[in-house]
Amino acid sequence: MSLLRIEGLQAGYGLLKAVRSVSFDCEQGQVLALVGANGAGKTTLLRTLAGAHAASAGSIVFDGHDITALRAPRRVGLGIAMVPEGRRLFSGMSVEDNLRVAGMRARKGPWNLESVLEAFPQLKPKLKAAAGTLSGGQQQATSIARALMTNPRVLLLDEISLGLSPIAVDQVYQSLQGLIDAGTTLVLVEQDLTRALAVATRVICMLEGGIALQGRRDELSREAITQAYFGLARQAQAAPATH
């Protein structure tokens, strides 16, 4: 049975449908990459899975239980945590306090302050520093570590490379690889195709709120993913025949 099952999910903003009849499964230990251009609906989909945005139709089933109507705090308690775009740390609080706040009502599990710092050793010398004084890469590491403190079963990651230097992105993804090796289930929104495809076991390419292509990474060519990303396959299908 899939850990996370989405069926006919729709979500939007007023009359704008940002997510259109999306369906997919995510298994335990899988790394699911959601790719697509700006405005494809990736972030809205992730926020809807986290409970930060309400679904207008469809269902979200987590570990066999329908959680579509549950609010975000309840979902965190069940084991769904999100690392939002822009990190959104408590900038005036220390790194340690940011982590401990998240761990105050954590599920039982392997992640605590000690184990999180083992996964993100670059944070050890910064524990007492205000989060707002950190570099972009350090802030992103803190944001991921904070989510881990809740002991999630599914970790939702939104644009973790956005706005970071190449070196900082390398460091974040090196730490992320450790989570992947440990069997952490990830749903990753990423515009950088190279980064996403390097870690993904399954890929969903979104276009205009819907799914243009999905499948196992080892079954999809880079060309097919790129065409779906830019809507080229749809354009080819819609093009009139010439004689």
C-alpha positions in Angstrom: 0.0 0.0 0.0 1.2 3.5 -0.9 2.2 5.7 2.0 0.7 8.8 0.2 -2.1 8.5 -2.4 -3.5 11.5 -4.2 -6.7 11.1 -6.3 -8.3 13.8 -8.4 -6.9 16.6 -6.3 -7.8 20.1 -7.2 -6.9 23.4 -5.5 -6.9 27.0 -6.5 -7.3 30.7 -5.6 -10.8 31.9 -6.3 -11.6 31.2 -10.0 -8.0 30.2 -10.7 -7.4 26.5 -10.7 -3.7 26.0 -9.8 -3.9 22.2 -9.4 -6.2 20.3 -11.8 -7.3 16.7 -11.2 -3.9 15.5 -10.0 -3.5 11.8 -9.1 -0.4 9.9 -8.0 1.1 7.5 -5.4 4.2 7.9 -3.3 5.7 4.8 -1.6 7.7 4.6 1.6 11.4 5.5 1.0 10.7 7.0 -2.4 12.1 10.3 -3.6 9.4 11.9 -5.7 10.5 15.0 -7.8 7.8 17.5 -8.8 9.3 19.4 -11.7 7.8 22.1 -14.1 8.1 25.7 -15.1 7.0 28.7 -13.0 3.2 28.7 -12.5 2.9 24.9 -13.2 1.2 24.4 -9.8 4.0 22.7 -7.9 4.0 24.9 -4.8 0.3 24.9 -4.5 0.2 21.1 -4.8 2.9 20.8 -2.0 1.0 23.3 0.2 -2.2 21.4 -0.3 -0.5 18.1 0.7 0.9 19.9 3.8 -2.5 21.3 4.8 -1.5 24.9 4.3 -3.9 25.3 1.4 -7.3 23.7 1.2 -8.3 21.2 -1.5 -11.4 22.1 -3.5 -11.9 18.5 -4.8 -10.3 15.1 -4.7 -8.6 13.3 -1.8 -5.3 12.9 0.1 -4.8 9.5 1.7 -1.9 9.1 4.1 -1.0 5.6 5.4 -4.5 4.4 4.5 -6.4 7.4 6.2 -8.1 10.2 4.4 -6.6 13.4 5.6 -8.1 15.8 3.0 -10.0 17.8 5.7 -7.3 17.8 8.4 -5.5 21.0 9.2 -1.7 21.4 8.9 -0.9 20.8 12.7 -2.8 17.5 12.6 -0.8 16.4 9.5 2.5 17.3 11.2 1.4 15.1 14.1 0.7 12.2 11.7 4.1 12.6 10.1 4.0 15.1 7.2 6.4 18.1 7.4 7.1 20.8 4.9 10.2 22.9 4.2 8.6 26.0 2.6 10.1 28.1 -0.2 12.0 31.0 1.4 12.8 29.0 4.5 10.6 31.2 6.9 12.7 30.7 10.0 12.2 32.7 13.2 15.0 35.1 12.3 15.5 36.7 15.7 15.8 33.3 17.5 18.9 31.2 17.6 19.4 28.2 15.4 19.1 25.9 18.4 15.8 27.5 19.5 14.4 27.2 16.0 15.1 23.5 16.1 13.9 23.0 19.7 10.6 24.7 19.0 9.9 22.3 16.2 10.8 19.3 18.5 8.5 20.3 21.3 5.6 18.3 20.0 7.4 15.9 17.8 6.4 12.4 17.0 8.5 9.6 18.4 11.4 8.8 16.1 15.1 8.9 15.4 15.4 12.7 14.9 16.4 14.9 17.8 18.9 17.8 18.2 21.9 15.4 18.3 21.0 13.4 15.2 19.9 16.4 13.3 23.3 18.0 13.9 25.0 14.9 12.7 23.1 15.2 9.4 23.8 18.9 9.2 27.3 19.4 10.8 27.6 22.9 9.4 25.0 24.0 12.0 27.0 22.9 15.0 29.1 26.1 15.2 26.0 28.2 14.5 23.7 26.9 17.2 23.7 30.1 19.3 23.6 32.5 16.3 20.4 34.2 15.3 18.9 32.4 12.3 18.6 35.7 10.5 22.4 36.2 10.5 23.1 32.9 8.7 24.1 32.6 5.0 21.4 31.4 2.6 22.8 27.8 2.6 22.9 27.7 6.4 19.4 29.0 6.6 18.2 26.3 4.2 20.0 23.6 6.2 18.3 25.0 9.4 14.9 24.9 7.7 15.3 21.2 6.7 16.7 20.3 10.1 13.7 22.0 11.8 11.3 19.9 9.7 13.2 16.8 10.6 12.8 17.6 14.3 9.1 16.7 14.0 10.2 13.1 13.0 8.2 13.2 9.7 7.4 10.1 7.6 7.1 12.3 4.5 9.2 15.4 4.1 7.9 18.0 1.6 10.7 20.2 0.2 9.8 23.4 -1.8 12.6 24.9 -4.0 15.4 24.2 -1.6 18.0 25.5 -4.1 16.2 28.7 -4.9 18.4 31.8 -4.4 21.5 29.9 -3.2 25.0 29.9 -4.6 26.2 26.8 -6.4 28.4 25.9 -3.5 25.6 26.3 -1.0 23.3 24.1 -3.2 26.0 21.5 -3.3 26.2 21.5 0.5 22.4 21.3 0.9 22.1 18.4 -1.5 25.0 16.5 0.1 23.1 16.7 3.4 19.9 15.7 1.6 21.7 12.6 0.2 22.3 11.4 3.7 18.5 11.6 4.4 17.8 9.7 1.2 20.4 7.0 2.1 18.6 6.6 5.4 15.3 5.8 3.6 13.5 9.1 4.2 10.5 9.6 2.0 10.8 12.9 0.1 8.5 14.9 -2.2 10.8 17.5 -3.8 9.7 20.5 -5.8 12.7 21.7 -7.9 13.1 23.7 -11.0 16.7 22.6 -11.6 16.1 19.4 -13.6 19.6 18.2 -13.2 19.4 18.3 -9.4 16.0 16.8 -9.3 16.7 13.9 -11.6 20.0 13.1 -9.8 18.1 12.2 -6.6 14.6 11.2 -7.8 13.3 7.6 -7.9 10.0 8.9 -9.4 9.3 12.0 -11.5 6.1 14.0 -12.0 6.2 16.8 -14.5 3.5 19.4 -14.1 2.1 21.7 -16.7 -0.6 24.3 -16.2 -1.8 22.7 -13.0 -2.0 19.1 -14.3 0.4 16.2 -14.8 2.0 16.2 -18.2 4.2 13.1 -17.5 5.0 10.8 -14.6 6.9 7.6 -14.1 10.0 6.0 -12.6 13.1 8.0 -13.2 14.9 5.0 -14.7 12.0 4.6 -17.2 11.9 8.2 -18.4 14.4 9.8 -20.8 15.7 13.3 -20.2 14.3 14.3 -23.6 10.7 13.1 -22.7 10.9 15.0 -19.3 12.2 18.2 -21.0 9.4 18.1 -23.6 6.8 17.6 -20.9 8.4 20.4 -18.8 8.0 22.9 -21.6 4.8 21.5 -23.0 6.4 20.5 -26.3 4.7 17.1 -26.5 1.3 18.8 -26.2 2.2 21.3 -28.9 3.3 18.5 -31.2 0.0 16.7 -30.7 -2.0 19.9 -31.3 -0.1 20.9 -34.4 -2.1 20.4 -37.7 -0.8 17.9 -40.1 0.9 19.2 -43.3 0.5 17.7 -46.7 
